[in-house]
Amino acid sequence: MTEKNDNHASRRAVLRAGLGLVGVGMAMGAAQEAVAQTAQKIPQSQVQYQNHPNPKHPGQLCSVCTNYIAPNQCKLVQGPIAPIGWCIAFAPKA
């Protein structure tokens, strides 16, 4: 009877350890993806980003750009992005 309880406890320990490793792996993957995304984005200064509309380009706002990710991110540009901002990477949504 003791042998049966020992096997049961061992299986439980193995399952817990396995689930812990899966969780750690997922967390590491998410962290690596975040670092990769940041590394691939362009600094705001290189695209002449400004957090207000550009009067020379009326209607070109981040919120209507194909690269804008609500509420305040961009697929191409680093850092927080204002919905009413503008940069030279503007591409209108189709």
DADA-V110821 format. One record per residue. N is the residue number from 1. RES is the residue in one small letter. PSI is psi as a letter, one per 30 degrees, with the letter a starting at -180 (999 if undefined). D_CENTER is the distance of its C-alpha to the mean C-alpha in Angstrom with 1 decimal. Layout:
BEGIN
n = (N:N)
res = (RES:RES)
psi = (PSI:PSI)
d_center = (D_CENTER:D_CENTER)
END
This chain:
BEGIN
n = (1:2:3:4:5:6:7:8:9:10:11:12:13:14:15:16:17:18:19:20:21:22:23:24:25:26:27:28:29:30:31:32:33:34:35:36:37:38:39:40:41:42:43:44:45:46:47:48:49:50:51:52:53:54:55:56:57:58:59:60:61:62:63:64:65:66:67:68:69:70:71:72:73:74:75:76:77:78:79:80:81:82:83:84:85:86:87:88:89:90:91:92:93:94)
res = (m:t:e:k:n:d:n:h:a:s:r:r:a:v:l:r:a:g:l:g:l:v:g:v:g:m:a:m:g:a:a:q:e:a:v:a:q:t:a:q:k:i:p:q:s:q:v:q:y:q:n:h:p:n:p:k:h:p:g:q:l:c:s:v:c:t:n:y:i:a:p:n:q:c:k:l:v:q:g:p:i:a:p:i:g:w:c:i:a:f:a:p:k:a)
psi = (e:e:e:e:e:e:e:e:e:e:e:e:e:e:e:e:e:e:e:e:e:e:e:e:e:e:e:e:e:e:e:e:e:e:e:e:e:e:f:f:l:k:k:e:e:f:g:h:k:k:g:l:l:j:f:f:i:k:f:i:l:e:f:g:k:f:f:k:j:k:f:h:l:k:f:e:k:l:l:k:k:k:f:g:l:l:l:f:g:k:j:k:k:999)
d_center = (52.0:50.2:48.9:47.2:45.5:44.4:42.8:41.0:39.7:38.6:36.7:35.0:34.0:32.7:30.6:29.1:28.4:26.8:24.5:23.6:22.7:20.5:18.6:18.3:17.2:14.4:13.2:13.6:11.8:8.6:9.3:10.2:7.2:5.3:8.6:9.1:6.6:8.1:11.4:11.5:11.1:14.5:15.8:17.0:20.6:20.7:20.1:22.3:19.8:21.6:20.6:23.7:25.2:27.1:30.8:31.4:28.8:29.4:27.1:24.2:21.6:17.8:18.0:20.0:18.1:16.7:13.6:12.9:10.2:12.1:12.7:11.8:9.1:10.1:9.3:11.8:12.3:11.0:11.2:12.0:13.8:16.9:17.7:21.1:20.0:20.9:20.5:22.3:19.5:20.2:20.6:22.1:20.8:23.4)
END
